[in-house]
Amino acid sequence: MNNKIMFIIGCLIFIIYLFFLLKIIKKQNKIEDQRNHESFDTNDLDGIGNQGRFPNKN
């Protein structure tokens, strides 16, 4: 009987831990997406950066 109670308590603690861990991951992912969205370059269509851009020669 005592082992079952300890197992249930351990499972509850683990489930609570996973809930808050996933909540923190979701929150940080949302913050990172907002940061990446603000620094989005509309001219970078291929996604590799400025390697393909050359200044115009006049």
C-alpha distances in whole Angstrom, upper triangle without the diagonal:
4,5,5,7,9,10,11,13,14,16,17,19,20,21,23,25,26,27,29,30,32,33,35,36,38,40,41,42,44,46,47,48,50,52,53,54,56,58,58,62,63,66,63,63,62,59,60,62,66,67,69,71,74,76,79,83,86
4,5,5,6,9,10,11,12,14,16,17,18,20,21,23,24,26,28,29,30,32,33,35,36,38,39,41,42,44,45,47,49,50,51,53,55,56,57,60,62,65,62,62,61,58,59,60,64,65,67,69,73,75,78,81,84
4,5,5,6,9,10,10,12,14,15,16,18,20,21,22,24,26,27,28,30,32,33,34,36,37,39,41,42,43,45,47,48,49,50,53,54,54,58,60,62,59,59,58,55,56,58,61,62,65,66,70,72,75,78,81
4,5,5,6,9,10,10,12,14,15,16,18,20,21,22,25,25,27,29,30,31,33,35,36,37,39,41,42,43,45,47,47,49,51,53,53,56,58,61,58,58,57,54,55,57,60,62,64,65,69,71,74,77,80
4,5,5,6,9,10,11,12,14,15,17,18,20,21,23,24,26,27,29,30,32,33,35,36,38,39,41,42,44,45,46,48,50,51,52,56,58,60,58,58,57,54,55,56,60,61,63,65,69,71,74,77,80
4,5,5,6,9,10,11,12,14,15,16,18,20,21,22,24,26,27,28,30,32,33,34,36,38,39,40,42,43,45,46,48,50,50,54,56,58,56,56,55,52,53,54,58,59,61,63,66,68,71,75,78
4,5,5,6,9,10,10,12,14,15,16,18,20,21,22,24,26,27,28,30,31,33,35,36,37,39,41,42,43,44,47,48,49,52,54,56,54,53,52,49,50,52,56,57,59,61,64,66,69,73,76
4,5,5,6,9,10,10,12,14,15,16,19,20,21,23,24,26,27,29,30,31,33,35,36,37,39,41,42,43,45,47,47,51,53,55,53,53,52,49,50,52,55,57,59,60,64,66,69,72,75
4,5,5,6,9,10,11,12,14,15,17,18,20,21,23,24,26,27,29,30,32,33,35,36,38,39,41,42,44,46,46,50,52,55,52,52,51,48,50,51,54,56,58,60,63,65,68,71,74
4,5,5,6,9,10,10,12,14,16,16,18,20,21,22,24,26,27,28,30,32,33,34,36,38,39,40,42,44,44,48,50,52,50,50,49,46,47,48,52,53,55,57,60,62,65,69,72
4,5,5,6,9,10,10,12,14,15,16,18,20,21,22,24,26,27,29,30,31,33,35,36,37,39,41,42,43,46,48,50,48,48,47,44,45,47,50,52,54,55,59,61,64,67,70
4,5,5,6,9,10,11,13,14,15,17,19,20,21,23,24,26,27,29,30,32,33,35,36,37,40,41,42,45,47,50,48,48,47,44,45,47,50,52,54,55,59,61,64,67,70
4,6,5,6,9,10,11,12,14,15,17,18,20,21,23,24,26,27,29,30,32,33,34,36,38,39,40,44,46,49,46,47,46,43,44,45,49,50,52,54,57,59,62,65,68
4,5,5,6,9,10,10,12,14,15,16,18,20,21,22,24,26,27,28,30,32,32,34,36,38,38,42,44,46,44,44,43,40,41,42,46,47,49,51,54,57,59,63,66
4,5,5,6,9,10,11,12,14,15,16,18,20,21,23,25,26,27,29,30,31,33,35,36,37,41,42,45,43,42,42,39,40,42,45,47,49,50,54,56,59,62,65
4,5,5,6,9,10,11,12,14,15,17,19,20,21,23,24,26,27,29,30,32,34,35,36,40,42,44,42,42,42,39,40,41,45,47,49,50,53,55,58,61,64
4,5,5,6,9,10,11,12,14,15,17,18,20,21,23,24,26,27,28,30,32,33,34,38,40,43,40,41,40,37,38,39,42,44,46,48,51,53,56,59,62
4,6,5,6,8,10,10,12,14,15,16,18,20,21,22,24,26,27,28,30,32,32,36,38,40,38,38,37,34,36,37,40,42,44,45,49,51,54,57,60
4,6,5,6,9,10,11,12,14,15,17,19,20,21,23,25,26,27,29,31,31,35,37,40,37,38,37,34,36,37,40,42,44,45,49,51,53,57,59
4,5,5,6,9,10,10,12,14,15,17,18,20,21,23,24,26,27,29,30,34,36,39,37,37,37,33,35,36,39,41,43,44,48,49,52,55,58
4,5,5,6,9,10,11,12,14,16,16,18,20,21,22,24,26,27,28,32,34,37,34,35,34,31,32,33,37,38,40,42,45,47,50,53,56
4,5,5,6,9,10,10,12,14,15,16,18,20,21,22,24,26,26,30,32,34,32,32,32,29,31,32,35,37,39,40,43,45,48,52,54
4,5,5,6,9,10,11,13,14,15,17,19,20,21,23,25,26,29,31,34,32,33,33,29,31,32,35,37,39,40,44,45,48,51,54
4,5,5,6,8,10,11,12,14,15,17,18,20,21,23,24,28,30,33,31,32,31,28,30,30,33,35,38,38,42,43,46,49,52
4,5,5,6,9,10,10,12,14,15,16,18,20,21,22,26,28,30,28,29,28,25,26,27,31,33,35,36,39,41,44,47,50
4,6,5,6,9,10,10,12,14,15,16,19,20,21,24,26,29,27,27,27,24,26,27,30,33,34,35,39,40,43,46,49
4,5,5,6,9,10,11,13,14,15,17,19,20,24,26,29,27,28,28,25,27,27,30,33,34,35,38,40,42,46,48
4,5,5,6,9,10,11,12,14,16,17,18,22,24,27,25,26,26,23,24,24,27,30,32,32,36,37,40,43,46
4,5,5,6,9,10,10,12,14,15,16,20,22,25,23,23,23,20,22,22,25,28,29,30,34,35,38,42,44
4,5,5,6,9,10,10,12,15,15,19,21,24,22,23,24,21,23,23,26,29,30,30,34,35,38,41,43
4,5,5,6,9,10,11,13,14,18,20,23,22,23,24,21,22,22,25,28,29,30,33,34,36,40,42
4,5,5,6,8,10,11,12,16,18,21,19,21,21,17,19,19,22,24,26,27,30,31,34,37,40
4,5,5,6,9,10,10,14,16,19,17,18,19,16,18,18,21,24,25,25,29,30,33,36,39
4,5,5,6,9,10,14,16,19,18,19,21,18,20,19,22,25,26,26,29,30,32,36,38
4,5,5,7,9,12,15,18,17,19,20,16,18,17,19,22,24,24,27,28,30,34,36
4,5,5,6,10,12,15,13,15,16,13,14,14,16,19,21,21,24,25,28,31,34
4,5,5,9,11,14,13,14,16,13,16,15,17,21,21,21,24,25,28,31,33
4,6,9,11,14,14,16,18,15,17,15,17,21,22,21,24,24,26,30,32
4,6,9,12,11,14,15,13,14,12,14,17,18,18,21,21,24,27,29
4,6,9,8,10,12,10,12,11,13,16,17,16,19,20,22,26,28
4,5,5,8,11,9,11,9,10,13,13,13,16,17,19,22,25
4,6,7,10,10,12,11,12,15,14,13,16,17,18,22,24
4,6,9,9,11,9,9,12,10,9,12,13,15,19,21
4,6,6,7,6,7,10,9,9,13,15,17,20,23
4,6,8,9,10,12,10,11,15,17,18,22,25
4,6,8,10,10,9,11,15,18,20,23,26
4,6,9,10,10,12,16,19,21,24,27
4,7,7,8,11,14,17,20,23,26
4,6,8,9,12,15,18,21,24
4,6,5,9,11,14,17,20
4,6,8,12,15,17,21
4,7,10,12,15,19
4,7,9,12,16
4,6,9,12
4,6,9
4,6
4
